[in-house]
Amino acid sequence: MARLFGTDGVRGLANRFITAELAVDLSVSAARVLAQRGDFSGHRPRAVVGRDTRVSGQFLSHAVAAGLASAGVDVLDVGVLPTPGIAYLTASTGADLGVVISASHNPMPDNGIKFFARGGHKLDDGIEDAIEAGLGAAWSRPTGEAVGAIKDASDLSQEYVDHIHRAVTEFAGVAKPLEGLTIVADAAHGAAFEVGPRALEAAGATVHVLHAEPNGFNINDGAGSTHMQALQAEVVAKRADLGVAYDGDADRCLAVDHTGAVVNGDEIMGLLALAMKQAGVLYHDTLVATVMSNLGLHRAMSAHGIDIIEAAVGDRYVLEAMREGGYTLGGEQSGHIIASEYATTGDGVLTSLLVGAVVKAGGSLQEQCEAIEMLPQVMINVKDVDRARVYSDNRVQQAVSASRRELGNDGRVLLRPSGTEPLVRVMVEATTLADAQRHADDLAAVVREALALP
């Protein structure tokens, strides 16, 4: 049987896979597992619960709160708030557990449930496995005064905004680090629709807001970091200094420069790494990225004396590498950026303010991105193949070796099997788009033929 927890909690079609019953059971099991580990010893346990704007999040958040309270956990219901905001409040309130109801950048019909441990850190695989194993197990239910209470704590959203403001002022060294900037913010009709613009304005920016009218059904619909076209057009139309785009739960941020060109997560990481190195706060002059980060990022960082440590794809693996080495900056091309001095997870709102501070201090986003020249990158998803044989099939590996020899130091080849589907991702970078496309097409054809399912 497939593992219930993925790389970012439990996720699927709401009310089919992510049901109210599952939400109750997961919450009860999580409370019991953490109690058995001693995480609740000596005090009454408390949890922070929040969600994004999906209509299904309404019944699921109630179900999560009901499960936790039935297991003797007091619940602070913060309502709609970005995932990193819930992580921060889990730490700042001294809660023993945080729960987020969100499917991030997925379409509206999906939803998900993920947990944070005390301090706002993601649960490790062993605890998730124990929670999954405890589903449906018999347990002794508390009664009377031992059951948990549920409290509306939506006012705590301002505490998160204040934290973001403190972080960027510390980073920039001035009280209004975005003063004088005009920024267009695309909230994706998602969890940052209020706190994102509020944080940017608190830092001094003039903000024009896009897609900040959630109705329960429009999250990520043609909006946010997965659909950048409207933001690109609005930045140019408003003659803004830059634009920022969040995803549904605002743990991601991508940007747009004043010409309307998209600035991806690799470029954002590079800009922040250079600024942090100059300020002397980039630990060991090292950036943590993933195997999917562009070769152009590697070259730019090397030219400025910054090392890159590569992690597997997924922000949890970036976080693990950062925590193991004590590194202060990491992220993914998709816009998950982790500044560990200020956050325990990817934080799109924080990232948007840090990027704005870099622009305010150092000149236009376009000019600063010139120091981080991205190589053309082509990605092809080859479906309906035996992903398990991608690293062992001789024909596939010979084709990969041949492409790598031809590209030499001017390109990169990566084949990566999907973790959940019969699919292999073929990624090629080269100095020209034509070369990248040619090698990617050739490799995809070999994978499709050599790994064809019977």
Secondary structure, DSSP 8 states (H G I E B T S, - for coil): ---S-BTTBEEEEBTTTB-HHHHHHHHHHHHHHHHHTTTTTTS--EEEEEE-S-THHHHHHHHHHHHHHHTT-EEEEEEE--HHHHHHHHHHTT-SEEEEE--TTS-TTEEEEEEEETTTEE--HHHHHHHHHTTT-------GGGS--EEE-GGGHHHHHHHHHHHHHHHHSSS-TTTT-EEEEE-TTSTTTTHHHHHHHHTT-EEEEES----SS-TTTT-GGG--HHHHHHHHHHT-SEEEEE-TTSS-EEEEETTS-EE-HHHHHHHHHHHHHHHT-SGGGEEEEETTS-HHHHHHHHHTT-EEEEE-SSHHHHHHHHHHHT-SEEE-TTS-EEETTT-SS--HHHHHHHHHHHHHHH--HHHHHTTS----EEEEEEESB-GGGTTT-HHHHHHHHHHHHHHGGG-EEEEEE-SSSSEEEEEEE-SSHHHHHHHHHHHHHHHHHHTB--
